Amino acid sequence: MTDGPADLSDSERRERGMAVRRAVLSDAHVDAAGRRASDFTADFQDFITRTAWGDVWSRPGLSRRDRSIAVLSQLIALGHHHELEMHVRAALRNGLTVDEIKEVILQSAIYAGVPAAHQAFAVAERALRADETSDDGHPGTAQTLD
């Protein structure tokens, strides 16, 4: 693979990661995460920008839409509800419809369990309602930690 993580400097990975992170999560979300960063969390913010966004989310093997389906499924199965809410909004930005998000959650009921899907529906509905009522025109601007 050319132009992959091994071919880029940390600065280039950070720049690429920040562009993808902003595209997927929104400028408002990333700006808010930056404002909340502290001396304690700054290294983690840099790590996820370079590694999660600059290396993995930037790979050509899956579309962002497909990555969103995978992420939603994994977050549901692992019970990471705070991240799920953020990634429901990101999935909309990545091209999933509300009906497709519903189908991902329904599918998770079979493999991750009905309680996990039940909770995921509540979290997703909250995220979708917040997305509908955003007054700044940017989906996914509700406050989250990363």
Backbone bond lengths (Angstrom), bond angles and torsions (degrees), N, CA, C in turn:
res aa  C-N    CA-C-N  psi(-1)  N-CA   C-N-CA  omega(-1)  CA-C   N-CA-C  phi
1 M - - - 1.459 - - 1.524 108.95 -
2 T 1.289 117.91 124.83 1.450 121.36 177.40 1.517 108.97 -93.30
3 D 1.321 114.05 157.07 1.463 121.29 -178.21 1.526 111.70 56.54
4 G 1.330 115.61 30.47 1.455 121.40 176.80 1.511 110.22 -92.03
5 P 1.322 117.39 -175.79 1.457 122.01 -176.62 1.532 113.49 -53.59
6 A 1.327 117.88 -38.11 1.464 120.03 -178.39 1.526 111.52 -70.43
7 D 1.314 117.70 -22.34 1.457 122.26 -177.88 1.526 113.22 -89.14
8 L 1.315 117.56 -7.68 1.460 121.56 -174.60 1.523 111.50 -113.76
9 S 1.319 115.90 148.73 1.461 120.70 172.83 1.530 108.89 -75.26
10 D 1.315 116.79 165.49 1.470 119.90 175.93 1.519 110.80 -58.12
11 S 1.318 117.22 -38.31 1.462 120.90 179.51 1.531 110.94 -63.60
12 E 1.337 116.99 -42.01 1.462 120.60 178.46 1.521 111.20 -68.21
13 R 1.320 117.40 -39.11 1.467 121.28 177.24 1.518 109.83 -63.63
14 R 1.337 116.87 -41.37 1.463 121.73 178.99 1.522 110.55 -63.40
15 E 1.333 116.77 -44.37 1.464 121.12 179.92 1.534 111.25 -64.01
16 R 1.331 116.06 -46.17 1.466 120.11 178.06 1.528 110.18 -63.52
17 G 1.334 116.23 -43.71 1.460 120.64 179.81 1.519 112.58 -62.17
18 M 1.318 116.42 -40.56 1.463 119.54 180.00 1.521 110.48 -65.43
19 A 1.320 117.79 -38.45 1.467 120.40 178.77 1.533 110.56 -63.94
20 V 1.314 117.33 -44.50 1.470 120.51 179.33 1.522 109.90 -67.87
21 R 1.327 117.40 -44.41 1.466 121.37 -179.92 1.521 110.50 -57.35
22 R 1.318 117.09 -43.91 1.464 120.60 179.23 1.524 111.19 -66.29
23 A 1.322 117.39 -40.27 1.460 120.86 -179.75 1.523 111.47 -65.37
24 V 1.317 117.01 -38.50 1.464 121.14 -176.21 1.527 111.78 -83.13
25 L 1.321 117.37 -44.80 1.472 120.36 -173.39 1.522 114.17 -96.90
26 S 1.288 119.40 -20.38 1.464 128.61 -179.73 1.524 110.64 101.32
27 D 1.321 114.37 148.65 1.463 120.19 177.06 1.526 110.94 -58.85
28 A 1.322 115.88 -43.29 1.472 119.69 -177.71 1.523 110.96 -60.46
29 H 1.331 116.94 -43.00 1.462 120.57 179.97 1.529 110.93 -63.76
30 V 1.326 116.65 -48.24 1.464 120.81 -177.59 1.522 110.27 -66.15
31 D 1.321 118.00 -39.71 1.470 120.49 177.24 1.525 110.94 -62.07
32 A 1.330 116.46 -41.82 1.469 120.14 178.73 1.526 110.73 -64.77
33 A 1.328 117.21 -41.03 1.468 120.45 177.70 1.524 110.18 -61.99
34 G 1.314 116.93 -39.67 1.463 120.93 177.96 1.515 112.13 -64.03
35 R 1.325 116.40 -40.53 1.475 119.87 178.23 1.525 111.55 -65.63
36 R 1.335 116.80 -32.29 1.467 120.40 -179.04 1.524 112.98 -82.87
37 A 1.318 117.40 -13.59 1.465 119.98 -178.84 1.529 109.57 -62.42
38 S 1.301 114.62 143.64 1.462 121.13 178.95 1.524 108.21 -125.51
39 D 1.323 115.90 176.72 1.464 119.01 174.21 1.525 110.13 -56.64
40 F 1.314 116.61 -34.74 1.465 121.85 -178.48 1.534 112.08 -69.94
41 T 1.345 117.98 -37.52 1.464 121.55 -174.30 1.525 114.52 -102.68
42 A 1.319 118.80 -5.91 1.468 121.94 -175.36 1.528 112.49 -59.28
43 D 1.324 117.60 -42.19 1.458 119.93 179.65 1.525 111.16 -64.39
44 F 1.330 117.63 -36.15 1.462 120.78 177.61 1.521 110.34 -67.23
45 Q 1.331 117.97 -43.68 1.462 121.09 177.87 1.530 110.50 -57.98
46 D 1.324 116.85 -43.88 1.460 121.15 178.29 1.530 110.63 -63.62
47 F 1.325 116.22 -43.02 1.466 121.49 -179.95 1.528 111.10 -59.78
48 I 1.341 118.00 -49.29 1.469 118.61 -177.87 1.526 111.59 -69.36
49 T 1.320 117.45 -32.37 1.463 119.39 177.27 1.523 110.57 -65.13
50 R 1.328 117.32 -47.31 1.466 121.04 -179.36 1.521 112.38 -71.10
51 T 1.333 117.01 -46.14 1.460 120.92 -169.67 1.529 112.46 -87.58
52 A 1.337 117.43 -59.10 1.465 119.84 -177.76 1.530 110.71 -65.56
53 W 1.319 116.43 -48.93 1.463 120.02 -173.75 1.519 112.51 -89.60
54 G 1.326 118.64 -41.36 1.462 121.68 -177.22 1.514 113.97 -78.71
55 D 1.323 117.49 -30.59 1.463 121.18 -179.22 1.528 111.62 -100.23
56 V 1.323 118.23 -60.70 1.467 120.73 -170.85 1.527 112.45 -78.57
57 W 1.329 118.96 -54.89 1.469 120.62 -177.93 1.532 111.51 -64.69
58 S 1.313 117.96 -18.21 1.466 122.05 -179.25 1.521 113.91 -90.01
59 R 1.311 116.94 -5.63 1.465 119.84 -178.72 1.528 110.30 -67.48
60 P 1.339 117.08 149.07 1.461 120.68 -177.27 1.535 114.84 -82.59
61 G 1.319 119.61 -7.13 1.462 121.50 -171.75 1.517 115.95 -69.18
62 L 1.312 118.39 -24.93 1.470 122.82 177.73 1.527 108.49 -134.44
63 S 1.310 115.74 148.65 1.462 119.96 173.71 1.530 108.42 -73.21
64 R 1.297 116.71 162.74 1.478 119.87 175.29 1.522 110.22 -61.73
65 R 1.309 116.94 -35.08 1.461 121.08 177.58 1.523 110.28 -60.78
66 D 1.332 116.93 -47.51 1.462 121.09 178.77 1.523 111.22 -65.13
67 R 1.323 116.87 -39.22 1.474 119.84 177.60 1.535 110.06 -62.05
68 S 1.324 116.63 -37.46 1.465 119.46 178.22 1.524 111.22 -63.31
69 I 1.314 117.69 -41.27 1.468 120.45 177.51 1.525 109.55 -60.40
70 A 1.326 116.66 -45.95 1.472 120.32 179.80 1.520 110.96 -62.68
71 V 1.318 116.96 -43.81 1.467 120.65 -178.52 1.525 110.50 -65.03
72 L 1.325 117.60 -46.35 1.466 119.54 178.53 1.519 110.67 -56.43
73 S 1.317 116.86 -46.89 1.463 121.27 -179.26 1.524 111.44 -59.08
74 Q 1.312 116.15 -45.77 1.459 120.06 -178.15 1.528 112.00 -68.01
75 L 1.312 116.83 -41.38 1.467 119.43 179.49 1.520 111.33 -64.75
76 I 1.333 116.71 -38.37 1.463 120.41 176.83 1.519 109.57 -62.76
77 A 1.328 116.66 -49.63 1.464 121.14 -176.70 1.527 111.79 -61.95
78 L 1.313 116.81 -35.41 1.463 120.22 -177.02 1.530 113.27 -91.84
79 G 1.328 116.95 -5.22 1.462 120.57 177.48 1.516 114.26 72.92
80 H 1.316 117.37 27.63 1.472 121.10 178.94 1.529 109.17 -88.51
81 H 1.326 116.12 74.86 1.457 121.92 -171.44 1.519 113.68 -66.10
82 H 1.314 117.39 -36.60 1.464 119.35 -179.60 1.530 109.64 -62.90
83 E 1.307 116.83 -44.79 1.458 121.29 177.77 1.529 110.58 -68.69
84 L 1.327 117.25 -34.85 1.462 121.06 179.87 1.520 110.70 -59.83
85 E 1.306 117.19 -44.40 1.457 120.39 -179.75 1.530 110.68 -58.26
86 M 1.315 116.34 -46.19 1.460 121.22 179.32 1.530 110.67 -63.05
87 H 1.338 117.01 -41.67 1.457 119.94 -175.79 1.525 113.23 -79.54
88 V 1.320 119.26 -17.48 1.467 120.42 169.90 1.525 108.21 -64.74
89 R 1.320 116.37 -45.66 1.471 119.74 178.26 1.533 110.70 -64.72
90 A 1.331 116.30 -39.58 1.470 119.98 177.94 1.526 110.55 -64.12
91 A 1.327 117.31 -38.17 1.464 120.81 179.80 1.530 110.79 -60.72
92 L 1.314 117.60 -38.00 1.465 120.57 175.67 1.527 110.27 -61.63
93 R 1.335 116.38 -45.04 1.462 120.05 178.32 1.531 111.48 -63.89
94 N 1.324 116.84 -29.01 1.462 121.58 -179.22 1.520 113.01 -88.04
95 G 1.333 117.25 7.23 1.456 120.46 171.30 1.514 117.20 103.94
96 L 1.331 118.63 -1.91 1.463 118.82 176.18 1.520 109.05 -75.48
97 T 1.315 115.52 147.12 1.458 120.62 174.61 1.529 108.63 -91.55
98 V 1.303 115.87 167.17 1.460 120.35 175.61 1.524 109.80 -59.74
99 D 1.324 117.46 -41.50 1.467 120.30 178.84 1.523 111.64 -63.16
100 E 1.321 117.72 -37.89 1.470 120.12 178.37 1.526 111.22 -68.29
101 I 1.311 117.78 -37.82 1.469 120.92 175.94 1.524 109.07 -62.46
102 K 1.331 116.06 -42.62 1.464 120.06 176.49 1.521 110.99 -58.11
103 E 1.328 117.06 -43.15 1.464 120.94 -179.97 1.529 112.09 -65.14
104 V 1.318 117.61 -37.43 1.466 120.68 176.33 1.526 109.75 -61.62
105 I 1.318 116.29 -42.60 1.469 119.97 180.00 1.526 110.30 -67.41
106 L 1.324 117.42 -43.75 1.468 120.19 177.00 1.526 110.97 -59.14
107 Q 1.320 117.24 -43.35 1.467 121.53 178.56 1.524 110.47 -60.85
108 S 1.320 116.24 -37.20 1.468 120.15 -178.88 1.525 111.73 -66.70
109 A 1.331 117.05 -25.43 1.466 119.51 179.02 1.530 110.76 -60.83
110 I 1.317 116.59 -33.33 1.464 120.97 -179.21 1.526 110.94 -73.25
111 Y 1.321 117.58 -42.91 1.459 121.26 -171.74 1.522 114.43 -100.01
112 A 1.332 117.84 -26.79 1.464 120.76 -179.95 1.522 112.17 -106.50
113 G 1.334 116.85 -15.23 1.454 120.92 177.74 1.515 113.17 111.29
114 V 1.309 114.73 149.12 1.463 121.54 -179.83 1.534 111.50 -62.35
115 P 1.347 119.70 -43.12 1.468 117.76 178.24 1.531 112.98 -60.22
116 A 1.327 117.40 -37.97 1.464 120.20 178.56 1.526 110.21 -65.05
117 A 1.319 117.32 -42.49 1.461 120.89 178.92 1.529 111.03 -68.11
118 H 1.310 116.89 -38.76 1.462 120.59 178.42 1.528 110.27 -58.60
119 Q 1.312 116.37 -47.86 1.463 120.59 178.63 1.529 110.52 -65.48
120 A 1.329 117.22 -39.09 1.467 121.33 -179.66 1.527 111.06 -62.95
121 F 1.323 117.20 -38.71 1.463 119.20 176.99 1.528 110.78 -61.49
122 A 1.326 117.38 -42.10 1.467 120.65 179.23 1.527 110.76 -63.53
123 V 1.322 116.56 -44.68 1.466 121.01 -179.79 1.527 110.34 -65.66
124 A 1.322 117.13 -46.05 1.464 120.94 -179.21 1.521 111.27 -63.45
125 E 1.312 116.74 -41.46 1.463 119.17 179.25 1.525 111.01 -61.89
126 R 1.330 116.27 -41.13 1.470 120.73 176.68 1.532 109.94 -61.59
127 A 1.325 117.50 -44.41 1.465 121.38 179.81 1.526 111.16 -64.16
128 L 1.311 116.65 -42.31 1.457 120.18 -179.12 1.525 111.20 -67.69
129 R 1.318 116.97 -37.60 1.470 120.00 175.89 1.516 110.52 -64.82
130 A 1.335 117.47 -42.45 1.464 121.40 178.97 1.518 109.75 -63.24
131 D 1.324 116.95 -37.74 1.453 121.63 179.07 1.527 110.70 -64.43
132 E 1.323 116.67 -40.84 1.462 121.34 179.88 1.519 112.15 -66.79
133 T 1.327 117.35 -30.22 1.458 120.26 -174.11 1.519 113.10 -100.95
134 S 1.328 117.93 4.90 1.458 120.78 178.66 1.520 108.67 -60.30
135 D 1.317 116.15 127.67 1.458 119.80 -176.18 1.525 112.55 -95.94
136 D 1.319 118.36 -1.56 1.458 119.23 -179.06 1.521 112.98 -104.04
137 G 1.342 117.21 4.49 1.445 120.90 178.25 1.513 115.31 78.34
138 H 1.320 117.09 5.26 1.459 121.24 -179.04 1.526 109.69 -114.30
139 P 1.331 117.59 110.47 1.461 118.78 175.42 1.519 110.36 -59.92
140 G 1.317 115.56 144.59 1.446 119.47 173.13 1.509 115.28 79.65
141 T 1.318 118.46 32.09 1.452 118.96 -178.97 1.518 112.77 -96.70
142 A 1.321 117.75 3.68 1.464 119.97 176.05 1.526 108.68 -63.09
143 Q 1.313 116.33 146.99 1.448 120.98 -174.13 1.532 112.38 -70.64
144 T 1.328 115.99 131.44 1.448 123.33 174.36 1.521 108.07 -138.73
145 L 1.329 117.15 170.95 1.448 120.55 -172.81 1.510 115.45 -80.58
146 D 1.312 119.97 -26.81 1.472 116.77 -173.81 1.498 114.59 -107.26
